[in-house]
Amino acid sequence: MCYAAICWARIPVLVFGATRFDAAAEGVEFSDAAIYEEMALAYGERGAFRKILQGESSYSLDAFNYWKRSEKIEY
């Protein structure tokens, strides 16, 4: 989610100090391997942690449609 926000914000450089493998090291054990495995599955196959459903309404795409019509500011 954070990486997606960085991409959507078009931030051109990402600097980090530790890898996902560093985070998963013994004694730290902050592994996100299960997240990577879960994200590789189709929506209908996910569910190791929680159920994922798409909630649709007549307003579902309003934010994207507003973005398409908006004047963009290049940073």
PDB file of N, CA, C, O and CB in Angstrom:
ATOM      1  N   MET A   1       0.819  -1.185   0.000  1.00  0.00           N
ATOM      2  CA  MET A   1       0.000   0.000   0.000  1.00  0.00           C
ATOM      3  C   MET A   1       0.863   1.250   0.000  1.00  0.00           C
ATOM      4  O   MET A   1       0.587   2.184  -0.753  1.00  0.00           O
ATOM      5  CB  MET A   1      -0.932  -0.003   1.193  1.00  0.00           C
ATOM      6  N   CYS A   2       1.886   1.291   0.813  1.00  0.00           N
ATOM      7  CA  CYS A   2       2.770   2.453   0.829  1.00  0.00           C
ATOM      8  C   CYS A   2       3.478   2.601  -0.508  1.00  0.00           C
ATOM      9  O   CYS A   2       3.617   3.713  -1.018  1.00  0.00           O
ATOM     10  CB  CYS A   2       3.796   2.338   1.966  1.00  0.00           C
ATOM     11  N   TYR A   3       3.929   1.484  -1.082  1.00  0.00           N
ATOM     12  CA  TYR A   3       4.615   1.534  -2.370  1.00  0.00           C
ATOM     13  C   TYR A   3       3.659   2.027  -3.453  1.00  0.00           C
ATOM     14  O   TYR A   3       4.051   2.812  -4.317  1.00  0.00           O
ATOM     15  CB  TYR A   3       5.183   0.145  -2.741  1.00  0.00           C
ATOM     16  N   ALA A   4       2.425   1.577  -3.411  1.00  0.00           N
ATOM     17  CA  ALA A   4       1.438   2.034  -4.385  1.00  0.00           C
ATOM     18  C   ALA A   4       1.230   3.538  -4.257  1.00  0.00           C
ATOM     19  O   ALA A   4       1.138   4.232  -5.270  1.00  0.00           O
ATOM     20  CB  ALA A   4       0.102   1.288  -4.197  1.00  0.00           C
ATOM     21  N   ALA A   5       1.156   4.049  -3.048  1.00  0.00           N
ATOM     22  CA  ALA A   5       0.985   5.488  -2.837  1.00  0.00           C
ATOM     23  C   ALA A   5       2.182   6.258  -3.394  1.00  0.00           C
ATOM     24  O   ALA A   5       2.012   7.326  -3.983  1.00  0.00           O
ATOM     25  CB  ALA A   5       0.803   5.796  -1.334  1.00  0.00           C
ATOM     26  N   ILE A   6       3.377   5.729  -3.216  1.00  0.00           N
ATOM     27  CA  ILE A   6       4.585   6.363  -3.757  1.00  0.00           C
ATOM     28  C   ILE A   6       4.516   6.399  -5.279  1.00  0.00           C
ATOM     29  O   ILE A   6       4.844   7.415  -5.893  1.00  0.00           O
ATOM     30  CB  ILE A   6       5.859   5.611  -3.291  1.00  0.00           C
ATOM     31  N   CYS A   7       4.093   5.297  -5.888  1.00  0.00           N
ATOM     32  CA  CYS A   7       3.976   5.238  -7.349  1.00  0.00           C
ATOM     33  C   CYS A   7       2.912   6.205  -7.854  1.00  0.00           C
ATOM     34  O   CYS A   7       3.138   6.939  -8.816  1.00  0.00           O
ATOM     35  CB  CYS A   7       3.644   3.811  -7.804  1.00  0.00           C
ATOM     36  N   TRP A   8       1.743   6.203  -7.197  1.00  0.00           N
ATOM     37  CA  TRP A   8       0.661   7.090  -7.622  1.00  0.00           C
ATOM     38  C   TRP A   8       1.038   8.555  -7.467  1.00  0.00           C
ATOM     39  O   TRP A   8       0.614   9.397  -8.260  1.00  0.00           O
ATOM     40  CB  TRP A   8      -0.600   6.796  -6.829  1.00  0.00           C
ATOM     41  N   ALA A   9       1.835   8.862  -6.444  1.00  0.00           N
ATOM     42  CA  ALA A   9       2.279  10.239  -6.226  1.00  0.00           C
ATOM     43  C   ALA A   9       3.406  10.613  -7.187  1.00  0.00           C
ATOM     44  O   ALA A   9       3.836  11.766  -7.238  1.00  0.00           O
ATOM     45  CB  ALA A   9       2.741  10.428  -4.774  1.00  0.00           C
ATOM     46  N   ARG A  10       3.876   9.628  -7.944  1.00  0.00           N
ATOM     47  CA  ARG A  10       4.939   9.830  -8.928  1.00  0.00           C
ATOM     48  C   ARG A  10       6.221  10.366  -8.290  1.00  0.00           C
ATOM     49  O   ARG A  10       6.921  11.197  -8.869  1.00  0.00           O
ATOM     50  CB  ARG A  10       4.466  10.785 -10.014  1.00  0.00           C
ATOM     51  N   ILE A  11       6.506   9.882  -7.109  1.00  0.00           N
ATOM     52  CA  ILE A  11       7.752  10.244  -6.438  1.00  0.00           C
ATOM     53  C   ILE A  11       8.866   9.522  -7.188  1.00  0.00           C
ATOM     54  O   ILE A  11       8.848   8.294  -7.268  1.00  0.00           O
ATOM     55  CB  ILE A  11       7.733   9.860  -4.894  1.00  0.00           C
ATOM     56  N   PRO A  12       9.842  10.258  -7.742  1.00  0.00           N
ATOM     57  CA  PRO A  12      10.811   9.642  -8.650  1.00  0.00           C
ATOM     58  C   PRO A  12      11.920   8.830  -7.988  1.00  0.00           C
ATOM     59  O   PRO A  12      12.541   7.999  -8.650  1.00  0.00           O
ATOM     60  CB  PRO A  12      11.430  10.693  -9.463  1.00  0.00           C
ATOM     61  N   VAL A  13      12.183   9.046  -6.707  1.00  0.00           N
ATOM     62  CA  VAL A  13      13.278   8.332  -6.046  1.00  0.00           C
ATOM     63  C   VAL A  13      12.787   7.800  -4.707  1.00  0.00           C
ATOM     64  O   VAL A  13      12.175   8.527  -3.925  1.00  0.00           O
ATOM     65  CB  VAL A  13      14.518   9.259  -5.850  1.00  0.00           C
ATOM     66  N   LEU A  14      13.058   6.533  -4.454  1.00  0.00           N
ATOM     67  CA  LEU A  14      12.730   5.902  -3.176  1.00  0.00           C
ATOM     68  C   LEU A  14      14.036   5.423  -2.555  1.00  0.00           C
ATOM     69  O   LEU A  14      14.777   4.660  -3.174  1.00  0.00           O
ATOM     70  CB  LEU A  14      11.709   4.712  -3.357  1.00  0.00           C
ATOM     71  N   VAL A  15      14.315   5.860  -1.359  1.00  0.00           N
ATOM     72  CA  VAL A  15      15.530   5.455  -0.653  1.00  0.00           C
ATOM     73  C   VAL A  15      15.110   4.682   0.592  1.00  0.00           C
ATOM     74  O   VAL A  15      14.269   5.152   1.359  1.00  0.00           O
ATOM     75  CB  VAL A  15      16.423   6.698  -0.278  1.00  0.00           C
ATOM     76  N   PHE A  16      15.690   3.499   0.798  1.00  0.00           N
ATOM     77  CA  PHE A  16      15.355   2.713   1.986  1.00  0.00           C
ATOM     78  C   PHE A  16      16.624   2.136   2.577  1.00  0.00           C
ATOM     79  O   PHE A  16      17.646   2.027   1.901  1.00  0.00           O
ATOM     80  CB  PHE A  16      14.350   1.587   1.647  1.00  0.00           C
ATOM     81  N   GLY A  17      16.548   1.769   3.837  1.00  0.00           N
ATOM     82  CA  GLY A  17      17.734   1.284   4.526  1.00  0.00           C
ATOM     83  C   GLY A  17      17.782  -0.217   4.732  1.00  0.00           C
ATOM     84  O   GLY A  17      18.869  -0.784   4.842  1.00  0.00           O
ATOM     85  N   ALA A  18      16.638  -0.876   4.786  1.00  0.00           N
ATOM     86  CA  ALA A  18      16.608  -2.311   5.061  1.00  0.00           C
ATOM     87  C   ALA A  18      15.681  -2.985   4.055  1.00  0.00           C
ATOM     88  O   ALA A  18      14.675  -2.409   3.641  1.00  0.00           O
ATOM     89  CB  ALA A  18      16.144  -2.596   6.525  1.00  0.00           C
ATOM     90  N   THR A  19      16.026  -4.199   3.672  1.00  0.00           N
ATOM     91  CA  THR A  19      15.204  -4.950   2.729  1.00  0.00           C
ATOM     92  C   THR A  19      14.129  -5.731   3.473  1.00  0.00           C
ATOM     93  O   THR A  19      14.134  -5.802   4.702  1.00  0.00           O
ATOM     94  CB  THR A  19      16.074  -5.901   1.888  1.00  0.00           C
ATOM     95  N   ARG A  20      13.215  -6.311   2.716  1.00  0.00           N
ATOM     96  CA  ARG A  20      12.186  -7.157   3.328  1.00  0.00           C
ATOM     97  C   ARG A  20      12.821  -8.379   3.976  1.00  0.00           C
ATOM     98  O   ARG A  20      12.266  -8.941   4.920  1.00  0.00           O
ATOM     99  CB  ARG A  20      11.141  -7.592   2.279  1.00  0.00           C
ATOM    100  N   PHE A  21      13.987  -8.797   3.472  1.00  0.00           N
ATOM    101  CA  PHE A  21      14.681  -9.950   4.037  1.00  0.00           C
ATOM    102  C   PHE A  21      15.357  -9.565   5.366  1.00  0.00           C
ATOM    103  O   PHE A  21      15.427 -10.378   6.286  1.00  0.00           O
ATOM    104  CB  PHE A  21      15.730 -10.499   3.030  1.00  0.00           C
ATOM    105  N   ASP A  22      15.848  -8.336   5.457  1.00  0.00           N
ATOM    106  CA  ASP A  22      16.392  -7.832   6.726  1.00  0.00           C
ATOM    107  C   ASP A  22      15.291  -7.811   7.788  1.00  0.00           C
ATOM    108  O   ASP A  22      15.518  -8.172   8.943  1.00  0.00           O
ATOM    109  CB  ASP A  22      17.000  -6.407   6.543  1.00  0.00           C
ATOM    110  N   ALA A  23      14.106  -7.385   7.381  1.00  0.00           N
ATOM    111  CA  ALA A  23      12.983  -7.304   8.310  1.00  0.00           C
ATOM    112  C   ALA A  23      12.539  -8.691   8.783  1.00  0.00           C
ATOM    113  O   ALA A  23      12.008  -8.835   9.884  1.00  0.00           O
ATOM    114  CB  ALA A  23      11.810  -6.577   7.653  1.00  0.00           C
ATOM    115  N   ALA A  24      12.758  -9.703   7.952  1.00  0.00           N
ATOM    116  CA  ALA A  24      12.336 -11.064   8.286  1.00  0.00           C
ATOM    117  C   ALA A  24      13.405 -11.842   9.054  1.00  0.00           C
ATOM    118  O   ALA A  24      13.175 -12.985   9.447  1.00  0.00           O
ATOM    119  CB  ALA A  24      11.975 -11.814   7.022  1.00  0.00           C
ATOM    120  N   ALA A  25      14.563 -11.235   9.267  1.00  0.00           N
ATOM    121  CA  ALA A  25      15.681 -11.936   9.911  1.00  0.00           C
ATOM    122  C   ALA A  25      15.324 -12.422  11.310  1.00  0.00           C
ATOM    123  O   ALA A  25      14.471 -11.846  11.986  1.00  0.00           O
ATOM    124  CB  ALA A  25      16.900 -11.026   9.982  1.00  0.00           C
ATOM    125  N   GLU A  26      15.984 -13.478  11.725  1.00  0.00           N
ATOM    126  CA  GLU A  26      15.777 -14.031  13.060  1.00  0.00           C
ATOM    127  C   GLU A  26      16.018 -12.945  14.103  1.00  0.00           C
ATOM    128  O   GLU A  26      17.002 -12.209  14.038  1.00  0.00           O
ATOM    129  CB  GLU A  26      16.709 -15.245  13.309  1.00  0.00           C
ATOM    130  N   GLY A  27      15.116 -12.862  15.049  1.00  0.00           N
ATOM    131  CA  GLY A  27      15.199 -11.851  16.091  1.00  0.00           C
ATOM    132  C   GLY A  27      14.378 -10.614  15.768  1.00  0.00           C
ATOM    133  O   GLY A  27      13.928  -9.905  16.669  1.00  0.00           O
ATOM    134  N   VAL A  28      14.184 -10.354  14.463  1.00  0.00           N
ATOM    135  CA  VAL A  28      13.324  -9.239  14.042  1.00  0.00           C
ATOM    136  C   VAL A  28      11.946  -9.798  13.730  1.00  0.00           C
ATOM    137  O   VAL A  28      10.937  -9.366  14.288  1.00  0.00           O
ATOM    138  CB  VAL A  28      13.922  -8.484  12.796  1.00  0.00           C
ATOM    139  N   GLU A  29      11.927 -10.783  12.812  1.00  0.00           N
ATOM    140  CA  GLU A  29      10.733 -11.539  12.459  1.00  0.00           C
ATOM    141  C   GLU A  29       9.530 -10.665  12.095  1.00  0.00           C
ATOM    142  O   GLU A  29       8.407 -10.892  12.547  1.00  0.00           O
ATOM    143  CB  GLU A  29      10.366 -12.435  13.592  1.00  0.00           C
ATOM    144  N   PHE A  30       9.804  -9.675  11.275  1.00  0.00           N
ATOM    145  CA  PHE A  30       8.759  -8.792  10.761  1.00  0.00           C
ATOM    146  C   PHE A  30       8.584  -9.086   9.275  1.00  0.00           C
ATOM    147  O   PHE A  30       8.649  -8.187   8.436  1.00  0.00           O
ATOM    148  CB  PHE A  30       9.112  -7.278  11.004  1.00  0.00           C
ATOM    149  N   SER A  31       8.362 -10.353   8.970  1.00  0.00           N
ATOM    150  CA  SER A  31       8.300 -10.815   7.588  1.00  0.00           C
ATOM    151  C   SER A  31       6.985 -10.416   6.928  1.00  0.00           C
ATOM    152  O   SER A  31       5.916 -10.474   7.537  1.00  0.00           O
ATOM    153  CB  SER A  31       8.476 -12.328   7.529  1.00  0.00           C
ATOM    154  N   ASP A  32       7.093 -10.016   5.685  1.00  0.00           N
ATOM    155  CA  ASP A  32       5.900  -9.736   4.891  1.00  0.00           C
ATOM    156  C   ASP A  32       5.750 -10.728   3.739  1.00  0.00           C
ATOM    157  O   ASP A  32       5.051 -10.464   2.761  1.00  0.00           O
ATOM    158  CB  ASP A  32       5.950  -8.308   4.348  1.00  0.00           C
ATOM    159  N   ALA A  33       6.420 -11.874   3.873  1.00  0.00           N
ATOM    160  CA  ALA A  33       6.361 -12.902   2.829  1.00  0.00           C
ATOM    161  C   ALA A  33       4.921 -13.339   2.568  1.00  0.00           C
ATOM    162  O   ALA A  33       4.546 -13.567   1.417  1.00  0.00           O
ATOM    163  CB  ALA A  33       7.215 -14.115   3.225  1.00  0.00           C
ATOM    164  N   ALA A  34       4.124 -13.458   3.604  1.00  0.00           N
ATOM    165  CA  ALA A  34       2.729 -13.884   3.435  1.00  0.00           C
ATOM    166  C   ALA A  34       1.940 -12.860   2.626  1.00  0.00           C
ATOM    167  O   ALA A  34       1.028 -13.223   1.882  1.00  0.00           O
ATOM    168  CB  ALA A  34       2.062 -14.100   4.804  1.00  0.00           C
ATOM    169  N   ILE A  35       2.285 -11.590   2.768  1.00  0.00           N
ATOM    170  CA  ILE A  35       1.606 -10.547   1.994  1.00  0.00           C
ATOM    171  C   ILE A  35       1.940 -10.704   0.515  1.00  0.00           C
ATOM    172  O   ILE A  35       1.051 -10.629  -0.332  1.00  0.00           O
ATOM    173  CB  ILE A  35       2.009  -9.134   2.495  1.00  0.00           C
ATOM    174  N   TYR A  36       3.226 -10.922   0.197  1.00  0.00           N
ATOM    175  CA  TYR A  36       3.626 -11.127  -1.198  1.00  0.00           C
ATOM    176  C   TYR A  36       2.930 -12.351  -1.784  1.00  0.00           C
ATOM    177  O   TYR A  36       2.478 -12.313  -2.929  1.00  0.00           O
ATOM    178  CB  TYR A  36       5.155 -11.284  -1.305  1.00  0.00           C
ATOM    179  N   GLU A  37       2.839 -13.422  -1.024  1.00  0.00           N
ATOM    180  CA  GLU A  37       2.171 -14.630  -1.497  1.00  0.00           C
ATOM    181  C   GLU A  37       0.689 -14.375  -1.731  1.00  0.00           C
ATOM    182  O   GLU A  37       0.128 -14.818  -2.733  1.00  0.00           O
ATOM    183  CB  GLU A  37       2.357 -15.772  -0.496  1.00  0.00           C
ATOM    184  N   GLU A  38       0.062 -13.663  -0.812  1.00  0.00           N
ATOM    185  CA  GLU A  38      -1.359 -13.357  -0.921  1.00  0.00           C
ATOM    186  C   GLU A  38      -1.649 -12.469  -2.140  1.00  0.00           C
ATOM    187  O   GLU A  38      -2.628 -12.697  -2.851  1.00  0.00           O
ATOM    188  CB  GLU A  38      -1.848 -12.671   0.361  1.00  0.00           C
ATOM    189  N   MET A  39      -0.818 -11.478  -2.378  1.00  0.00           N
ATOM    190  CA  MET A  39      -1.028 -10.551  -3.482  1.00  0.00           C
ATOM    191  C   MET A  39      -0.834 -11.221  -4.841  1.00  0.00           C
ATOM    192  O   MET A  39      -1.339 -10.729  -5.849  1.00  0.00           O
ATOM    193  CB  MET A  39      -0.088  -9.371  -3.352  1.00  0.00           C
ATOM    194  N   ALA A  40      -0.118 -12.320  -4.876  1.00  0.00           N
ATOM    195  CA  ALA A  40       0.087 -13.052  -6.131  1.00  0.00           C
ATOM    196  C   ALA A  40      -1.152 -13.850  -6.532  1.00  0.00           C
ATOM    197  O   ALA A  40      -1.245 -14.308  -7.670  1.00  0.00           O
ATOM    198  CB  ALA A  40       1.287 -13.990  -6.003  1.00  0.00           C
ATOM    199  N   LEU A  41      -2.088 -14.019  -5.630  1.00  0.00           N
ATOM    200  CA  LEU A  41      -3.301 -14.788  -5.899  1.00  0.00           C
ATOM    201  C   LEU A  41      -4.398 -13.907  -6.482  1.00  0.00           C
ATOM    202  O   LEU A  41      -4.396 -12.692  -6.283  1.00  0.00           O
ATOM    203  CB  LEU A  41      -3.796 -15.461  -4.622  1.00  0.00           C
ATOM    204  N   ALA A  42      -5.325 -14.512  -7.192  1.00  0.00           N
ATOM    205  CA  ALA A  42      -6.514 -13.805  -7.661  1.00  0.00           C
ATOM    206  C   ALA A  42      -7.381 -13.462  -6.452  1.00  0.00           C
ATOM    207  O   ALA A  42      -7.309 -14.134  -5.423  1.00  0.00           O
ATOM    208  CB  ALA A  42      -7.313 -14.662  -8.701  1.00  0.00           C
ATOM    209  N   TYR A  43      -8.201 -12.415  -6.576  1.00  0.00           N
ATOM    210  CA  TYR A  43      -9.036 -11.982  -5.444  1.00  0.00           C
ATOM    211  C   TYR A  43      -9.816 -13.127  -4.817  1.00  0.00           C
ATOM    212  O   TYR A  43      -9.870 -13.256  -3.594  1.00  0.00           O
ATOM    213  CB  TYR A  43     -10.003 -10.907  -5.895  1.00  0.00           C
ATOM    214  N   GLY A  44     -10.418 -13.956  -5.659  1.00  0.00           N
ATOM    215  CA  GLY A  44     -11.242 -15.053  -5.162  1.00  0.00           C
ATOM    216  C   GLY A  44     -10.470 -16.126  -4.421  1.00  0.00           C
ATOM    217  O   GLY A  44     -11.054 -16.910  -3.673  1.00  0.00           O
ATOM    218  N   GLU A  45      -9.160 -16.165  -4.623  1.00  0.00           N
ATOM    219  CA  GLU A  45      -8.332 -17.190  -3.972  1.00  0.00           C
ATOM    220  C   GLU A  45      -7.691 -16.674  -2.685  1.00  0.00           C
ATOM    221  O   GLU A  45      -7.101 -17.447  -1.930  1.00  0.00           O
ATOM    222  CB  GLU A  45      -7.244 -17.672  -4.931  1.00  0.00           C
ATOM    223  N   ARG A  46      -7.804 -15.392  -2.438  1.00  0.00           N
ATOM    224  CA  ARG A  46      -7.178 -14.823  -1.241  1.00  0.00           C
ATOM    225  C   ARG A  46      -8.031 -15.101  -0.018  1.00  0.00           C
ATOM    226  O   ARG A  46      -9.218 -15.406  -0.129  1.00  0.00           O
ATOM    227  CB  ARG A  46      -6.962 -13.309  -1.403  1.00  0.00           C
ATOM    228  N   GLY A  47      -7.419 -14.992   1.142  1.00  0.00           N
ATOM    229  CA  GLY A  47      -8.199 -15.164   2.345  1.00  0.00           C
ATOM    230  C   GLY A  47      -7.408 -15.678   3.525  1.00  0.00           C
ATOM    231  O   GLY A  47      -7.988 -15.980   4.569  1.00  0.00           O
ATOM    232  N   ALA A  48      -6.093 -15.784   3.387  1.00  0.00           N
ATOM    233  CA  ALA A  48      -5.281 -16.277   4.501  1.00  0.00           C
ATOM    234  C   ALA A  48      -5.424 -15.377   5.723  1.00  0.00           C
ATOM    235  O   ALA A  48      -5.420 -15.852   6.858  1.00  0.00           O
ATOM    236  CB  ALA A  48      -3.807 -16.373   4.087  1.00  0.00           C
ATOM    237  N   PHE A  49      -5.549 -14.081   5.484  1.00  0.00           N
ATOM    238  CA  PHE A  49      -5.637 -13.133   6.596  1.00  0.00           C
ATOM    239  C   PHE A  49      -7.046 -12.597   6.773  1.00  0.00           C
ATOM    240  O   PHE A  49      -7.523 -12.422   7.894  1.00  0.00           O
ATOM    241  CB  PHE A  49      -4.674 -11.980   6.381  1.00  0.00           C
ATOM    242  N   ARG A  50      -7.698 -12.341   5.666  1.00  0.00           N
ATOM    243  CA  ARG A  50      -9.009 -11.715   5.719  1.00  0.00           C
ATOM    244  C   ARG A  50      -9.730 -11.944   4.402  1.00  0.00           C
ATOM    245  O   ARG A  50      -9.121 -12.320   3.401  1.00  0.00           O
ATOM    246  CB  ARG A  50      -8.891 -10.209   6.022  1.00  0.00           C
ATOM    247  N   LYS A  51     -10.989 -11.721   4.418  1.00  0.00           N
ATOM    248  CA  LYS A  51     -11.784 -11.843   3.200  1.00  0.00           C
ATOM    249  C   LYS A  51     -11.664 -10.537   2.424  1.00  0.00           C
ATOM    250  O   LYS A  51     -11.700  -9.459   3.018  1.00  0.00           O
ATOM    251  CB  LYS A  51     -13.283 -12.173   3.526  1.00  0.00           C
ATOM    252  N   ILE A  52     -11.523 -10.619   1.112  1.00  0.00           N
ATOM    253  CA  ILE A  52     -11.413  -9.438   0.272  1.00  0.00           C
ATOM    254  C   ILE A  52     -12.590  -9.428  -0.684  1.00  0.00           C
ATOM    255  O   ILE A  52     -12.791 -10.367  -1.454  1.00  0.00           O
ATOM    256  CB  ILE A  52     -10.062  -9.410  -0.500  1.00  0.00           C
ATOM    257  N   LEU A  53     -13.360  -8.365  -0.627  1.00  0.00           N
ATOM    258  CA  LEU A  53     -14.520  -8.207  -1.490  1.00  0.00           C
ATOM    259  C   LEU A  53     -14.458  -6.850  -2.173  1.00  0.00           C
ATOM    260  O   LEU A  53     -13.933  -5.894  -1.603  1.00  0.00           O
ATOM    261  CB  LEU A  53     -15.832  -8.359  -0.689  1.00  0.00           C
ATOM    262  N   GLN A  54     -14.984  -6.758  -3.376  1.00  0.00           N
ATOM    263  CA  GLN A  54     -15.093  -5.470  -4.035  1.00  0.00           C
ATOM    264  C   GLN A  54     -16.475  -4.922  -3.760  1.00  0.00           C
ATOM    265  O   GLN A  54     -17.482  -5.535  -4.116  1.00  0.00           O
ATOM    266  CB  GLN A  54     -14.824  -5.582  -5.562  1.00  0.00           C
ATOM    267  N   GLY A  55     -16.519  -3.765  -3.126  1.00  0.00           N
ATOM    268  CA  GLY A  55     -17.791  -3.103  -2.847  1.00  0.00           C
ATOM    269  C   GLY A  55     -18.083  -2.111  -3.957  1.00  0.00           C
ATOM    270  O   GLY A  55     -17.415  -1.082  -4.064  1.00  0.00           O
ATOM    271  N   GLU A  56     -19.056  -2.404  -4.767  1.00  0.00           N
ATOM    272  CA  GLU A  56     -19.380  -1.532  -5.886  1.00  0.00           C
ATOM    273  C   GLU A  56     -20.607  -0.693  -5.567  1.00  0.00           C
ATOM    274  O   GLU A  56     -21.549  -1.154  -4.921  1.00  0.00           O
ATOM    275  CB  GLU A  56     -19.609  -2.351  -7.161  1.00  0.00           C
ATOM    276  N   SER A  57     -20.574   0.534  -6.030  1.00  0.00           N
ATOM    277  CA  SER A  57     -21.739   1.402  -5.940  1.00  0.00           C
ATOM    278  C   SER A  57     -21.710   2.338  -7.135  1.00  0.00           C
ATOM    279  O   SER A  57     -20.765   2.316  -7.924  1.00  0.00           O
ATOM    280  CB  SER A  57     -21.764   2.198  -4.593  1.00  0.00           C
ATOM    281  N   SER A  58     -22.719   3.143  -7.267  1.00  0.00           N
ATOM    282  CA  SER A  58     -22.739   4.086  -8.388  1.00  0.00           C
ATOM    283  C   SER A  58     -21.661   5.143  -8.220  1.00  0.00           C
ATOM    284  O   SER A  58     -21.385   5.893  -9.157  1.00  0.00           O
ATOM    285  CB  SER A  58     -24.116   4.752  -8.511  1.00  0.00           C
ATOM    286  N   TYR A  59     -21.045   5.220  -7.046  1.00  0.00           N
ATOM    287  CA  TYR A  59     -20.003   6.214  -6.771  1.00  0.00           C
ATOM    288  C   TYR A  59     -18.592   5.623  -6.781  1.00  0.00           C
ATOM    289  O   TYR A  59     -17.626   6.338  -6.515  1.00  0.00           O
ATOM    290  CB  TYR A  59     -20.263   6.867  -5.433  1.00  0.00           C
ATOM    291  N   SER A  60     -18.460   4.352  -7.079  1.00  0.00           N
ATOM    292  CA  SER A  60     -17.174   3.664  -6.970  1.00  0.00           C
ATOM    293  C   SER A  60     -16.042   4.320  -7.743  1.00  0.00           C
ATOM    294  O   SER A  60     -14.904   4.339  -7.274  1.00  0.00           O
ATOM    295  CB  SER A  60     -17.324   2.267  -7.436  1.00  0.00           C
ATOM    296  N   LEU A  61     -16.334   4.851  -8.906  1.00  0.00           N
ATOM    297  CA  LEU A  61     -15.275   5.398  -9.753  1.00  0.00           C
ATOM    298  C   LEU A  61     -15.214   6.919  -9.747  1.00  0.00           C
ATOM    299  O   LEU A  61     -14.502   7.513 -10.556  1.00  0.00           O
ATOM    300  CB  LEU A  61     -15.458   4.921 -11.156  1.00  0.00           C
ATOM    301  N   ASP A  62     -15.955   7.556  -8.841  1.00  0.00           N
ATOM    302  CA  ASP A  62     -15.990   9.018  -8.810  1.00  0.00           C
ATOM    303  C   ASP A  62     -14.614   9.656  -8.644  1.00  0.00           C
ATOM    304  O   ASP A  62     -14.305  10.635  -9.323  1.00  0.00           O
ATOM    305  CB  ASP A  62     -16.884   9.475  -7.696  1.00  0.00           C
ATOM    306  N   ALA A  63     -13.796   9.124  -7.764  1.00  0.00           N
ATOM    307  CA  ALA A  63     -12.474   9.719  -7.526  1.00  0.00           C
ATOM    308  C   ALA A  63     -11.616   9.627  -8.786  1.00  0.00           C
ATOM    309  O   ALA A  63     -10.904  10.578  -9.109  1.00  0.00           O
ATOM    310  CB  ALA A  63     -11.764   9.016  -6.342  1.00  0.00           C
ATOM    311  N   PHE A  64     -11.669   8.511  -9.499  1.00  0.00           N
ATOM    312  CA  PHE A  64     -10.888   8.368 -10.722  1.00  0.00           C
ATOM    313  C   PHE A  64     -11.420   9.278 -11.828  1.00  0.00           C
ATOM    314  O   PHE A  64     -10.645   9.894 -12.560  1.00  0.00           O
ATOM    315  CB  PHE A  64     -10.898   6.912 -11.189  1.00  0.00           C
ATOM    316  N   ASN A  65     -12.738   9.358 -11.943  1.00  0.00           N
ATOM    317  CA  ASN A  65     -13.321  10.219 -12.970  1.00  0.00           C
ATOM    318  C   ASN A  65     -13.017  11.690 -12.690  1.00  0.00           C
ATOM    319  O   ASN A  65     -12.770  12.456 -13.621  1.00  0.00           O
ATOM    320  CB  ASN A  65     -14.836  10.000 -13.053  1.00  0.00           C
ATOM    321  N   TYR A  66     -13.033  12.082 -11.444  1.00  0.00           N
ATOM    322  CA  TYR A  66     -12.662  13.449 -11.072  1.00  0.00           C
ATOM    323  C   TYR A  66     -11.205  13.705 -11.442  1.00  0.00           C
ATOM    324  O   TYR A  66     -10.875  14.766 -11.973  1.00  0.00           O
ATOM    325  CB  TYR A  66     -12.889  13.692  -9.555  1.00  0.00           C
ATOM    326  N   TRP A  67     -10.341  12.748 -11.165  1.00  0.00           N
ATOM    327  CA  TRP A  67      -8.916  12.873 -11.485  1.00  0.00           C
ATOM    328  C   TRP A  67      -8.720  13.063 -12.997  1.00  0.00           C
ATOM    329  O   TRP A  67      -7.918  13.893 -13.424  1.00  0.00           O
ATOM    330  CB  TRP A  67      -8.138  11.621 -10.992  1.00  0.00           C
ATOM    331  N   LYS A  68      -9.453  12.294 -13.793  1.00  0.00           N
ATOM    332  CA  LYS A  68      -9.318  12.398 -15.249  1.00  0.00           C
ATOM    333  C   LYS A  68      -9.679  13.794 -15.748  1.00  0.00           C
ATOM    334  O   LYS A  68      -9.067  14.294 -16.692  1.00  0.00           O
ATOM    335  CB  LYS A  68     -10.200  11.357 -15.939  1.00  0.00           C
ATOM    336  N   ARG A  69     -10.677  14.430 -15.115  1.00  0.00           N
ATOM    337  CA  ARG A  69     -11.139  15.753 -15.540  1.00  0.00           C
ATOM    338  C   ARG A  69     -10.315  16.894 -14.956  1.00  0.00           C
ATOM    339  O   ARG A  69     -10.398  18.025 -15.436  1.00  0.00           O
ATOM    340  CB  ARG A  69     -12.578  15.934 -15.154  1.00  0.00           C
ATOM    341  N   SER A  70      -9.524  16.613 -13.929  1.00  0.00           N
ATOM    342  CA  SER A  70      -8.799  17.654 -13.204  1.00  0.00           C
ATOM    343  C   SER A  70      -7.549  18.118 -13.934  1.00  0.00           C
ATOM    344  O   SER A  70      -6.915  17.357 -14.665  1.00  0.00           O
ATOM    345  CB  SER A  70      -8.423  17.159 -11.836  1.00  0.00           C
ATOM    346  N   GLU A  71      -7.213  19.384 -13.720  1.00  0.00           N
ATOM    347  CA  GLU A  71      -5.949  19.907 -14.238  1.00  0.00           C
ATOM    348  C   GLU A  71      -4.845  19.380 -13.349  1.00  0.00           C
ATOM    349  O   GLU A  71      -4.933  19.462 -12.124  1.00  0.00           O
ATOM    350  CB  GLU A  71      -5.940  21.478 -14.289  1.00  0.00           C
ATOM    351  N   LYS A  72      -3.805  18.838 -13.960  1.00  0.00           N
ATOM    352  CA  LYS A  72      -2.704  18.231 -13.195  1.00  0.00           C
ATOM    353  C   LYS A  72      -1.558  19.237 -13.021  1.00  0.00           C
ATOM    354  O   LYS A  72      -1.284  20.040 -13.913  1.00  0.00           O
ATOM    355  CB  LYS A  72      -2.189  16.943 -13.905  1.00  0.00           C
ATOM    356  N   ILE A  73      -0.906  19.180 -11.884  1.00  0.00           N
ATOM    357  CA  ILE A  73       0.253  20.016 -11.618  1.00  0.00           C
ATOM    358  C   ILE A  73       1.478  19.111 -11.604  1.00  0.00           C
ATOM    359  O   ILE A  73       1.563  18.197 -10.784  1.00  0.00           O
ATOM    360  CB  ILE A  73       0.102  20.799 -10.266  1.00  0.00           C
ATOM    361  N   GLU A  74       2.420  19.356 -12.499  1.00  0.00           N
ATOM    362  CA  GLU A  74       3.649  18.580 -12.540  1.00  0.00           C
ATOM    363  C   GLU A  74       4.601  19.082 -11.467  1.00  0.00           C
ATOM    364  O   GLU A  74       4.812  20.288 -11.336  1.00  0.00           O
ATOM    365  CB  GLU A  74       4.305  18.660 -13.933  1.00  0.00           C
ATOM    366  N   TYR A  75       5.176  18.166 -10.699  1.00  0.00           N
ATOM    367  CA  TYR A  75       6.119  18.545  -9.655  1.00  0.00           C
ATOM    368  C   TYR A  75       7.524  18.301 -10.110  1.00  0.00           C
ATOM    369  O   TYR A  75       8.468  18.561  -9.363  1.00  0.00           O
ATOM    370  CB  TYR A  75       5.847  17.789  -8.373  1.00  0.00           C
TER     371      TYR A  75
END
